[in-house]
Amino acid sequence: MLGTYFQRFTETISSGWNRFWFQKDSPQTVSCLRIVAGVVALLYALTFTAELAVWFADGGVLPVDRTYRLTGASDPSARVFYWSIFYLAQTSLQLYILHAIGLVSILLFAIGFQTRFTSIIATVFVLSYAQRAPMLMGVLEPLLCPVMLYLCLAPCGAYFSVDAWLKGRQGDTQEIPVSFTAHLATRLIQVHVVAVYWMMAFAMLGNPVWWNGEAMWWLMAQPDNRLVDLTFLGATEGSRLIVFAWTHLVVFFQLAFGLLIWFRIWRPLLASLAVIHWTGLALVTGHWEFAILMIGLSLAFAPWESLQSTSATASSSETTKSEPATAGV
């Protein structure tokens, strides 16, 4: 009996593991995520435009040799390696030419034109922006770069794209097949998003200001980054209680999201709360690109198959209601 139990135990674990990672799925989810990642990547790349030469040209703040020294890449014994396509630029003109190519490739990826190729090119440029000056990276790059890499694995241009529109215009009505790589990319993004939520929550739990409820006030009080001045919330005792409650709700939501998002019944509620959660944090921190990405990546948990079955059931019931009572007799 004990041997039978362990056999059933290992079979259950292995079948669950295979279902989680290796089943096939519709490319609809990764197609939506392509739009989210593409728009955020384009906004991220555009932020470099105004001061591209100021930062990265030979006479700028961070020329290539200075970046090597600051990162330790110039020391062979340090075993530190950073690569960026912008290291190839010798002049400001070459720098802006590469930047223009990067913007065009990211735009084509976002709209889904020749997605198999533009996804790779756009990912190379996004990585190049991040790796050109690693000391300038913020909270966005550690999430955006892996998401771009994951989408390179999947047919993320199958839906909601110029490729799909051109395919329909050519009269190709063949049904888009389910894909293993689409499911794998979605799972990788889901796991990465949950890891980001929990890492942020655990980092907050290690800081006393998140325990005593003062953290959101300190974020509001920084005038350099905030988008909206909410310091009026510290004027009265009642408004200060709102700040304390907001602080604890931020930690609670991030812990709860990482746990409850795996249960389908919680996903619509958590996705709706994520909009409120990240909008509020964007207003007081100024990290609006990261907030847009986190809100958009909630689509990785969208139950597309449930929506399809619901719409199919609704359409079939409407058809049944429209038939006369003697139909089929």
N, C-alpha and C positions, 0 to 999 in steps of 0.2 A: 504493500500500500504506500509506503514511503517513497519507493522508486517511482510509482505512478504519479505521486504528487509532484516530485521534482521534474518529471517529464512534462507534465501539464504546465508547471511553473515556467520552465525554460521555453516551451512552445508559446505560452502567452506573452512572455517578455519579447521573444524574437518576432512574433507576429505584430505586436504593438510597435516595436522599433521599425519594422519594415513599412507599416502603415504610416508612421509619422514621417519618415524620410523618403521612401522609395516608391510611393504610389504615383499614379498619373493624375494630372489636374488640368483644368482649363486655363489657357493663358490670359484670361480676362483680368485676373488680379495683378499679374506682373505688368500688363499693359497699362493699368491705372497707375501703378507705382512708377512706371517709366515717365509718365507726365509729371508726377509729383517731384521725382528726383531731377528730371530735366529742367523744370522751372526753377527749382532751388539752386541747381548747379549753374544755371544761366545768371541768376541774380548774384550768386557768389562770384562768378567770373567778372561780372560787370563792375563789382566794387573795386577791382584792381585798375580799372581803366584810367581814372583821373591821375593817379600817382604811380603808374607802372614804371616809368623811367626814373622817377624820384627814388623809388625803392631799389630797383633791380638793375639799372644801367651801370656801366663801369664807373661813372662818377657819382653814383647814387649812394644811398645809405648802406645798402647790402649788396655790393658786387659779389661775384662768384667766389673770389678768393677769401673775402671776409666771411662769407657764409660758411665756407669750408673750415675756417679757423674757429668760428663760434660753435659749430656743431661737432668739431673734433674730427671731421672727415679728412682733414689734411694730414693727420697723424696715422701712419700705416699700422702702428701697434694698437690703435684704439678700436679698430675693426668696426668703424661707423661708416655707413654708406648711404648717401642720398643722391637720387637722380631726378633731374627735371629737364624737360625738353627746352626750357628757357635758359638752361646753361649753355645752349648752342648759340645764343644770340650774342654777338659781339658789339652791336651798336643799338641805339635806341630805335632806329628804323626796323631793324630785324626783330627787336623785341615786340614792337607793335604789330608787325606782320604775323608773327606767331600768335599773338594775342587775338588778332582778327580771325585767324584760322580756328583757334580754339572756340571763340564765340559762335562762329558759323556751325562748327561740328556739334556743339552742345545744343544749339537751336534745332538742327536737323534731327538730333536724337530725341529732343522733347516732342517734336511733332511727328516722329516716327517715320522718317524717310530713310530708306535703305538701312534699317535699324540694326541689322546684323553687323554692318561695318561701322556705322556712326556710333553705336554703343561703345565699341572698343576705342575708337578715336577720342570720343568725348571723355571716357574714363581716363585715358592717358593724359589728357589736358587737365582734368580735375586733380589728378594725382600730382601733376607737374606744378600746378598753382600751390598745392599744399606743401610739396617737397622743396620748392624753390627757397622758402624761408621758413623752416620748421618752427623757429622761435616765435613766429607770428600766429601760429595756429591757435584757434579758440575751441569752442565746444562743438562747432559745426563739422569740421573736417573729419574727426574720428568716426562720425556716423555716416556722413555723405559719401566718403571714399569707399567704404565696404559695400554700401548699398549699390553704388555704381558698378562695382566688381560683380556683385551677385546678379545684377540685371544683364550683364554680358553673357551669362550662362543660359538665359531663357529666351524664348521667342517673344520678347516684350513688345514687338511691333505688330502682333497678330490682330489686335483690336485697337480701336480708337486712334488710328494712325493714318498717315498719308499712304503707307504701303497697303493697308487694308482698303482704303478708298480706291486706289489705282487697281487693285485686284478686282474689286467689284465692278469698276468701270470697264474692265476687259472682259466681263461676263463670266468670271470664275466664281461659280456658286458652290464650289466644293466646301463641305463643312470643315472647319478648323479642328484638327484632332487634338485630343488631350495630350499633355506632354509631361514627361518625367522631370525635365529640367525646369519647367515652369513651377512644378510643385516644390522641387528642391530649392530654387531661388526664393520662393515665398517662405519656406520654412527657415531658411538662413536669415532672412530679413526679420521674421517674427522672433527668432531666438535672439538676434542682435538687439532688437528694440527692447525686449524684456530685460536683457542684460544691462542696457543703458538705464532703464528705469530703476533697476535694483541697485546698480552701482551708485547712481545719484542719491538714492534713498539712504543707502548704507553710509555714504560720505556725510550726508546730513546728520545721521544719527551719531556720528563721531564728533560733531561740533556742538559745543554747549549752547550756542545761540539758537539752534533749532529745537533744543529741549526746553529752554525757558521762554520760547515764543517771540524772541526779538529779531529773528533772522529777516523776516519780510520788512521790518522797519529799517534795518540797515541797508537793505537793497533799495528801498524807496528813497533813502536819504542821500544816495550817491547821485549828484547832479550830472555827471559826465555821460552816463549810459542810458538813463531812463528815457522813455518816450513820453510819459505823462507824469506830471508832478502830483503824487498822492500823499505828500507829507501832511496834508490837512487832516489825515486820519489819526495823527498823534495829538490833536488839539484837546480832545475830551477823553474822559475815562471810558465812555461807551465805545468811541471809535477805536481806542487802543485795544479794547477787547476784540474788535473785529480783526485787527492786525495779528494779535496772538492766535486767534482761531484760524486765520488764514495760514499762518506758519505751520501749525500742526496738521491742517488739512492737506497741505502740499506734501508733507512726508507720508501721511496716511494714504493719499491717493496713489503715490508712486509705488508704495509697497503693495497696495491692493491691486493695482493694474497688473503688475508682474505675475500675480498669483491667479486672479479671477479671469483674466483675458483668455485663458485656455478653456473656459467653460462658455459654450456658445450662448447660453441664456444671458450672460453678463455683457456680451460684446457690444450690442447697440447702446446700452447705458454708459459703458466705459468710454466708448468712442465719442459720445456726446459730451461727457464730462471732460474728456481730454481737450476738446475745443475751448472750454471755459478755463481749464487749468493752464494751458500753454498761452492762451491770449493774455491772461492776467500776468503770468511770468514775463512775457515779452514786453508788456507795458512798463514793468519796473526794472527789468534788466537790460532791455535794448536788444536782446538776442532774438529778433523777429524772424530771421531766416531759419534758425534752429527750431523755433516754435512752429513755423509753417511745415518744416520737414517732419517733426514729431506728430503733428496733427494729420498730415497726409499719409504717413506710414501706418496709421491706424487702419487704413484700407487693406493692409496685409492680412487682417483678421476678418475681412468682410465675408460672410457666408454666401458666396455667389450661387452655389448649387441650391441652397435653400430658396433664394430669391427666384431662381429659374423654375424650381418645382412649384413654388407658390403661383408664379405668373402662368405656368402651364395649367395648373389646376383651375385657376380663375378663368382662363380662356376656354377650357373645356366645359366648365359649368355654364358659362355664358352661351356657348354653342348649344348645350343641352336645353337651356331655358328658351332659346329662340326657336326650337323645333316645335311643331304642332303636337298635340297629344297623341295623334294617330300615326306619327312618323314611324316608318319601318313595319307597319302592319301590312 
